[in-house]
């Protein structure tokens, strides 16, 4: 689905689901005191096709956890538990074991419990050796901790955390760029699991200090639609997030993709994370403390007045 079509689809959905369109959904709940249950659902996407080709399956199990729990962080929520959905044409126990081993590893990295899920065998629906993988995560945020979306202000710094590679987006384009032998040769680089940011970000987002909690005005998980679509979600109307190329390291794999496919740079930033997995909009007065707490983070831009929502310069 083209980005413009996806935006029209979401706008249409809002007639029936008014809260759709942010990274995860929130529901008022007083189980732990005044606060919100926060929920996310996501899958691995066409990255699975590379996993099938290379017969590498543990990494996509980590991916499905990461794509969900990282979205919960965008609302300031602590992930609590995860459930998976695995569908195939015929159960191949060793392959499924490897997938679920990755899911369990992802849950350990996120510090959450794997409650279970569903394994569906649907003969004739999937080609031999193929499966689909999705998951669902639930978290909790107190009323004070919940990040309610577009709270960025002019003067905020944009602080980026590095990605581990492609994560789980852009693989439809990747599979057009490379032929099957090339995909097999590059599989280890392409299938590096999506980085899970829970252990880094949660102590910052749910610190006991009210002032520091309010230092972070927004968190964006850079996935499909990349910077123009995902970063724009935390930038209010009348403001512009300016990203400065060269302010972070772009992993080699992105250069290989761009060169092999002769892909314009603008398209690369529209499709891929280009080495940045999460971006925080941080109040200027707290940037130093945030960087001390996140040693790998870099200032990658700032929020200014403007109408474009996201601009990439340099």
C-alpha positions as MATLAB code, in Angstrom:
seq = 'XXXXXXXXXXXXXXXXXXXXXXXXXXXXXXXXXXXXXXXXXXXXXXXXXXXXXXXXXXXXXXXXXXXXXXXXXXXXXXXXXXXXXXXXXXXXXXXXXXXXXXXXXXXXXXXXXXXXXXXXXXXXXXXXXXXXXXXXXXXXXXXXXXXXXXXXXXXXXXXXXXXXXXXXXXXXXXXXXXXXXXXXXXXXXXXXXXXXXXXXXXXXXXXXXXXXXXXXXXXXXXXXXXXXXXXXXXXXXXXXXXXXXXXXXXXXXXXXXXXXXXXXXXXXXXXXXXXXXXXXXXXXXXXXXXXXXXXXXXXXXXXXXXXXXXXXXX';
ca = [
       0.000    0.000    0.000;
       1.406    3.398   -0.997;
       1.991    5.874    1.859;
      -0.708    8.265    0.602;
      -3.186    5.386    0.334;
      -2.291    4.253    3.859;
      -3.000    7.726    5.212;
      -6.403    7.796    3.491;
      -7.147    4.364    4.921;
      -6.385    5.523    8.478;
      -8.446    8.702    8.035;
     -11.373    6.563    6.906;
     -10.996    4.224    9.882;
     -11.250    7.148   12.293;
     -14.970    7.401   11.544;
     -15.416    4.104   13.435;
     -12.276    3.990   15.576;
     -11.544    7.597   16.659;
      -8.276    6.773   18.480;
      -6.632    4.850   15.627;
      -3.451    6.228   14.051;
      -1.002    6.527   16.938;
       1.544    3.835   17.815;
      -0.671    1.936   20.263;
      -4.077    2.234   21.892;
      -4.860    3.214   25.486;
      -7.811    2.336   27.708;
      -8.567    3.963   31.105;
      -8.205    1.379   33.868;
      -7.835    1.716   37.632;
      -6.354   -1.713   38.354;
      -3.014   -0.258   39.554;
      -4.455    3.111   40.524;
      -5.454    5.804   38.023;
      -3.894    4.883   34.720;
      -4.208    3.208   31.350;
      -3.857   -0.190   29.787;
      -1.908    0.251   26.556;
      -2.113   -2.356   23.776;
      -0.384   -3.025   20.454;
      -0.743   -5.567   17.637;
       1.824   -6.061   14.883;
       3.567   -8.640   12.718;
       6.897   -9.229   11.016;
       5.731   -8.600    7.445;
       7.571   -9.639    4.295;
      10.853   -9.982    6.189;
       9.551  -13.517    6.663;
      10.226  -14.228    2.983;
      13.961  -13.747    3.577;
      13.754  -15.976    6.658;
      12.121  -18.726    4.569;
      14.763  -18.396    1.855;
      17.698  -18.540    4.289;
      16.063  -21.011    6.722;
      16.741  -18.644    9.624;
      13.795  -18.392   12.023;
      14.886  -17.405   15.545;
      15.426  -13.744   14.647;
      11.870  -13.146   13.406;
      10.591  -14.325   16.788;
      12.500  -11.448   18.393;
      11.156   -9.112   15.710;
       7.508   -9.773   16.479;
       8.017   -8.942   20.156;
      10.083   -5.852   19.372;
       7.591   -4.351   16.947;
       4.917   -4.461   19.634;
       6.755   -3.479   22.809;
       8.563   -0.583   21.103;
       5.149    0.810   20.135;
       4.031    0.634   23.774;
       7.009    2.780   24.751;
       5.698    5.564   22.493;
       2.890    6.014   25.032;
       5.249    5.763   27.994;
       3.888    2.339   28.957;
       5.642   -0.495   30.757;
       5.093   -3.721   28.744;
       3.482   -6.429   30.880;
       2.808   -9.465   28.710;
       2.843  -10.783   25.156;
       0.858  -13.290   23.095;
       1.778  -14.635   19.671;
      -0.177  -15.852   16.643;
       1.575  -18.332   14.346;
      -0.217  -19.644   11.259;
       1.035  -22.218    8.739;
      -0.193  -24.703    6.170;
       1.357  -27.668    7.943;
       3.020  -27.817   11.356;
       6.757  -28.384   11.022;
       7.722  -28.784   14.647;
      11.444  -28.013   14.434;
      10.858  -24.805   12.467;
       8.069  -23.687   14.814;
      10.300  -24.439   17.802;
      12.966  -22.125   16.392;
      10.439  -19.338   15.831;
       9.046  -19.623   19.356;
      12.552  -19.781   20.812;
      13.048  -16.319   19.277;
       9.725  -15.098   20.689;
      10.767  -16.255   24.164;
      14.138  -14.499   23.771;
      12.398  -11.275   22.735;
      10.183  -11.440   25.808;
      13.235  -11.871   28.044;
      14.913   -8.850   26.422;
      11.752   -6.823   27.007;
      11.365   -8.077   30.579;
       7.829   -9.327   29.965;
       5.910  -12.579   30.267;
       4.895  -14.726   27.309;
       1.376  -15.821   28.251;
       0.741  -18.050   25.245;
      -1.057  -17.493   21.973;
      -2.467  -19.398   19.006;
      -0.912  -21.780   16.521;
      -3.182  -22.244   13.512;
      -2.703  -25.030   10.959;
      -4.538  -24.145    7.721;
      -3.838  -26.696    4.966;
      -3.746  -25.205    1.479;
      -3.662  -21.606    2.705;
       0.139  -21.213    2.907;
       2.803  -22.580    0.603;
       4.987  -25.412    1.990;
       7.607  -24.083    4.393;
       5.887  -20.707    4.883;
       4.049  -19.236    7.844;
       2.788  -15.925    9.192;
       3.725  -14.464   12.549;
       2.017  -11.710   14.533;
       1.735  -10.716   18.160;
      -0.081   -8.671   20.755;
       1.395   -6.810   23.730;
      -0.266   -5.110   26.681;
       1.352   -2.568   28.976;
       0.528   -0.124   31.737;
       1.058    3.609   32.184;
      -0.032    5.690   35.135;
      -1.980    8.858   34.430;
       1.208   10.876   35.041;
       3.364    8.725   32.756;
       1.076    8.404   29.725;
       2.416   10.216   26.655;
      -0.618   11.509   24.821;
       0.851   12.088   21.385;
       1.736   15.437   19.840;
       3.231   17.374   22.765;
       6.453   18.441   21.048;
       7.290   22.140   21.256;
       9.419   24.510   19.223;
      12.958   24.312   20.610;
      12.795   20.628   21.557;
      15.809   18.537   20.586;
      15.269   15.341   18.609;
      17.264   12.579   20.273;
      17.742    9.382   18.264;
      18.589    5.864   19.383;
      20.396    3.658   16.848;
      18.697    0.773   15.103;
      20.316   -2.638   14.722;
      19.715   -2.568   10.971;
      16.589   -2.722    8.824;
      14.429   -3.932   11.711;
      11.160   -5.245   10.193;
      10.292   -2.768    7.455;
      11.128   -2.125    3.819;
      11.489   -5.773    2.827;
       9.135   -5.574   -0.136;
      11.603   -3.113   -1.669;
      14.597   -5.181   -0.518;
      13.214   -8.226   -2.323;
      12.860   -6.188   -5.507;
      16.432   -4.923   -5.265;
      18.160   -8.291   -4.733;
      17.737  -11.600   -6.518;
      17.400  -14.853   -4.573;
      21.142  -15.737   -4.470;
      21.924  -12.205   -3.260;
      19.240  -12.437   -0.580;
      20.755  -15.680    0.674;
      24.229  -14.140    0.733;
      23.047  -11.061    2.628;
      20.536  -12.868    4.852;
      22.525  -12.551    8.081;
      22.726   -8.763    7.690;
      19.123   -8.415    6.569;
      17.710  -10.583    9.350;
      19.410   -8.896   12.312;
      16.540   -8.707   14.857;
      14.708   -5.486   15.577;
      16.251   -3.771   18.577;
      14.162   -3.783   21.762;
      14.399   -0.459   23.617;
      12.502   -1.289   26.807;
      15.475   -1.624   29.155;
      16.952    1.683   27.927;
      13.869    3.874   27.710;
      11.577    2.668   30.469;
      13.701    3.965   33.382;
      13.671    7.377   31.698;
       9.987    7.451   30.778;
       8.817    6.139   34.147;
      11.422    7.687   36.422;
      10.252    8.771   39.834;
      11.010   12.406   39.018;
       7.999   14.309   37.736;
      10.169   16.984   36.082;
      12.203   14.479   34.075;
       9.070   12.651   32.931;
       7.843   15.908   31.480;
      11.181   16.471   29.726;
      10.205   13.902   27.070;
       7.401   15.381   24.975;
       7.054   12.528   22.506;
       8.494    9.197   21.395;
       8.366    7.902   17.808;
       9.106    4.317   16.769;
      10.638    4.590   13.285;
       9.091    1.765   11.240;
       7.025    1.558    8.030;
       6.509    4.966    6.434;
       9.714    5.843    8.234;
      10.481    9.457    9.129;
       7.801   11.327    7.105;
       4.974    9.282    8.590;
       6.153    8.025   11.988;
       8.028   11.096   13.217;
       5.159   13.330   12.079;
       2.888   11.594   14.611;
       4.540   13.405   17.528;
       4.781   16.830   15.846;
       1.751   19.135   16.259;
       0.372   21.290   13.458;
       2.413   24.457   12.971;
       5.704   22.774   13.902;
       8.367   20.952   11.888;
      10.774   18.199   12.924;
      14.098   18.935   11.221;
      16.443   15.955   10.898;
      20.115   16.596   10.110;
      21.779   13.923    7.984;
      25.279   13.088    9.154;
      24.390   13.477   12.831;
      24.227    9.694   13.251;
      25.918    6.647   11.727;
      24.038    4.943    8.903;
      24.771    1.166    8.892;
      26.476   -0.260    5.812;
      23.482   -2.349    4.747;
      21.508    0.749    3.760;
      24.276    1.887    1.416;
      24.358   -1.579   -0.166;
      20.602   -1.456   -0.789;
      20.679    2.083   -2.177;
      23.599    1.387   -4.500;
      22.322   -1.971   -5.793;
      18.808   -0.657   -6.392;
      19.783    2.872   -7.493;
      17.239    4.182   -5.016;
      16.913    7.967   -4.574;
      17.934    9.173   -1.124;
      14.476   10.619   -0.466;
      12.960    7.180   -1.051;
      15.475    5.584    1.318;
      14.367    7.902    4.138;
      10.717    7.295    3.284;
      11.011    3.498    3.417;
      13.819    2.648    5.852;
      14.872    3.730    9.355;
      18.378    4.584    8.035;
      19.985    3.635   11.341;
      17.571    5.313   13.786;
      15.055    3.106   15.608;
      13.484    5.537   18.079;
      13.323    9.330   18.283;
      12.489   11.358   21.390;
      11.373   14.975   21.411;
      13.199   16.330   24.477;
      12.858   19.691   26.199;
      16.053   21.681   25.549;
      16.791   22.075   29.260;
      16.947   18.310   29.828;
      18.926   17.180   26.789;
      22.171   16.740   28.723;
      20.576   14.531   31.358;
      18.731   12.446   28.762;
      21.980   11.876   26.836;
      23.734   10.829   30.047;
      21.008    8.260   30.656;
      21.121    7.026   27.046;
      24.841    6.718   26.162;
      24.209    5.556   22.573;
      21.758    8.353   21.800;
      22.596   11.288   19.534;
      20.983   14.659   18.862;
      19.683   14.178   15.317;
      17.662   17.362   14.860;
      15.257   19.797   16.471;
      11.654   20.953   16.432;
      11.054   24.379   14.871;
       8.093   26.409   13.695;
       6.988   25.438   10.216;
       4.350   23.706    8.135;
       6.106   20.648    6.656;
       5.889   18.452    9.812;
       9.142   16.612    8.879;
      12.139   17.937    6.929;
      15.433   16.124    6.334;
      18.394   18.383    5.538;
      22.172   18.198    5.134;
];
